[in-house]
């Protein structure tokens, strides 16, 4: 079974436009996403690459932009060679970011599918919660 989904959520005290800006600006992404440098043009069908260093090792993860609904939804695939798995479609995750704003507060939900076990999904959820916490801190500090 590879249907275990990791879900992380947070509320950010800022308008959706500011949160979206942080989600799609490589300079801001680098500040909250564990130092990753992102390269993409944010168009469906385009590649996305994350480069950085994790526990002293350089990495280059990759994926594809699947769907963009400006300031509302971002759907993309993600593969990390550090997983030790083959670069094959069945080893990619699909990440979906969804943003909803109510009274100036933006709710961000992030899901990651294709986790092989519940434990792997829990590990992914914990990592994404750390990232969303850093995103929240960055955006709220800037607004």
C-alpha positions in Angstrom: 0.0 0.0 0.0 1.3 3.4 -0.9 -1.8 5.3 -0.1 -0.7 6.9 3.2 -1.1 10.6 2.9 0.8 13.1 5.1 -1.1 16.3 5.9 0.2 19.4 7.6 -1.7 22.6 8.2 -1.3 26.0 9.7 -3.0 29.4 9.9 -0.9 32.4 9.0 -1.9 35.9 10.1 -1.4 37.5 6.7 -3.4 37.9 3.4 -3.3 35.0 1.0 -1.4 37.1 -1.5 1.5 37.4 0.9 1.5 33.7 1.7 1.4 32.8 -2.0 4.3 35.2 -2.6 6.4 33.3 0.0 5.4 30.0 -1.5 6.5 30.9 -5.0 9.5 33.3 -4.5 12.8 31.4 -4.5 14.5 33.9 -2.2 11.8 33.4 0.4 11.5 29.7 -0.1 15.2 29.4 0.8 14.6 31.1 4.1 11.9 28.7 5.3 12.4 25.4 3.4 15.6 24.1 5.0 17.8 26.3 2.8 16.5 24.8 -0.5 17.1 26.8 -3.6 14.2 26.4 -6.0 14.4 26.7 -9.8 11.2 26.7 -11.9 9.0 29.1 -13.9 5.8 28.0 -12.1 4.0 26.9 -15.2 2.1 23.6 -15.5 4.3 21.0 -17.2 7.5 22.7 -16.2 10.2 21.1 -14.1 10.9 22.2 -10.5 14.3 21.6 -8.9 15.2 22.0 -5.2 18.9 22.2 -4.4 20.6 22.4 -1.0 22.4 20.6 1.7 21.0 18.2 4.2 23.0 16.8 7.1 26.2 17.7 5.3 25.2 16.2 1.9 24.3 18.2 -1.1 21.1 17.2 -2.8 19.1 18.0 -5.9 15.4 17.0 -5.7 13.1 17.3 -8.7 9.6 17.2 -9.9 7.0 18.8 -12.2 4.5 21.6 -11.8 1.1 19.9 -12.4 -1.4 22.7 -11.6 -1.4 26.3 -10.4 -4.4 28.3 -9.4 -2.9 31.6 -8.5 -3.1 32.4 -4.7 -5.3 29.3 -4.1 -3.7 25.9 -5.1 -0.3 24.6 -6.2 0.1 20.9 -7.2 3.4 19.4 -8.1 5.4 16.2 -8.0 8.6 15.6 -5.9 11.3 13.0 -6.0 14.4 12.9 -3.9 17.4 10.8 -4.9 18.3 10.7 -1.2 15.3 8.3 -0.7 17.5 5.6 -2.2 14.8 4.6 -4.6 14.9 4.5 -8.4 13.9 7.7 -10.3 10.7 6.2 -11.5 7.1 7.5 -11.5 6.0 5.2 -8.7 8.6 6.8 -6.4 7.4 10.4 -6.8 5.2 12.1 -4.3 2.4 14.5 -5.2 2.4 17.7 -3.1 -0.7 19.8 -3.0 -0.7 23.3 -1.3 -4.1 24.8 -0.7 -4.7 28.3 0.6 -7.9 29.7 2.0 -8.3 33.2 3.5 -10.8 34.3 6.1 -10.7 37.7 7.8 -7.1 38.3 6.8 -5.9 34.9 8.1 -4.7 32.4 5.5 -5.1 28.7 6.2 -2.4 26.6 4.4 -2.9 22.9 3.9 -0.2 20.7 2.5 -0.7 17.1 1.5 1.9 14.6 0.4 0.8 11.2 -1.1 2.6 8.0 -1.9 4.1 7.3 1.6 4.8 3.6 1.8 3.8 3.3 5.5 1.9 5.2 8.2 5.2 5.8 9.9 6.7 7.3 6.7 3.6 9.5 6.4 4.0 10.6 10.0 7.7 11.4 9.4 6.8 13.5 6.3 4.0 15.3 8.2 6.4 16.3 10.9 8.9 17.6 8.4 6.2 19.6 6.6 4.9 21.0 9.9 8.4 22.3 10.6 8.5 23.9 7.1 5.0 25.5 7.5 6.0 26.8 10.9 9.0 28.5 9.4 6.8 29.8 6.6 4.3 31.2 9.1 7.1 32.9 11.1 8.7 34.4 7.9 5.4 35.8 6.5 4.0 37.1 9.8 7.4 38.9 10.4 7.2 40.5 7.0 3.6 41.6 7.1 
